[in-house]
Amino acid sequence: MGLRIETNNETTKICLRITGEVDLYTSPELRKAIMKAVTQSSGGVILDLTEVAYMDSSGVATLVEGLKANSDKKLAFSLRHPSQSVMKVLQLSRLDSVFQIEN
Amino acid sequence: MTLDITAVRDFRLELRSDPKLLQAVRKLVYCYVSCYGFSDEQCREIVLAVDEACANAIRHSYVGHPGGIIMLQLGVTRNSLEICLEDYGRTASQDKVCHRTPAPVDLEHMQPGGLGVQFIYQVFDEVRYTAGSDGGNNVRMRLRRPDIEEGE
């Protein structure tokens, strides 16, 4: 399973629905999609992580980069329904309280 | 470095330092450790830690070049899971791989490699990094098996 990223507009926000595994190989693709969404969105970015089967520290670093980029533009950045694997890696990183999480 | 002298070595896997191979390594490690009584959550944590060790070898030891060699050994002693990872790239400085008490969250200066090392120490009971005799790095990770009674 690689990585699939679907882009949907939700009023002024852009929602990226991520499916698959985020690791050293696939995180550059996720980074690119997030940065594109940050550039195009006027209201912020939502990452739907329901179907993320695995995430490593490069994925976490990518999420942090997305958070910072949105914050620089004073836009919202939230994680929607993070899967068990995503929550685990956020908790190990002690970053679970840093992100806005929609459950 | 190799596995503990008392360990039964079940796998010795040589792989290239190519990130696209990590998914296959994760599947192998998950299947292997699930044979030894670890819970699904523990298996996932072990997989994460081994994946991070491999990713660090790719990113830091081989600086992203996909032609390096990584040697992964999986085995068990009477009461522990033993995993060794060896590379022949750049030797990491000890301050990058030593155990630290997790620092307060610092988003500005967060380094993905640093997080990976932190995960490895969080998951395993014992972690030992040493420089290879001809350069490179060895990391040995040990975790008590849950299928063995206390005192055995």
Interface residues (C-beta under 8 A of the other chain):
Chain A: M1 E21 D23 L24 Y25 Y54 D56 S57 S58 V60 A61 V64 L67 K68 S85 K88 V89 L92 S93 R94 L95 V98
Chain B: P19 K20 L22 Q23 R26 E41 R44 E45 L48 D51 E52 A55 I58 R59 P102 V105 L107 M110 Q111 P112 G113 L115 G116 Q118 F119 Q122
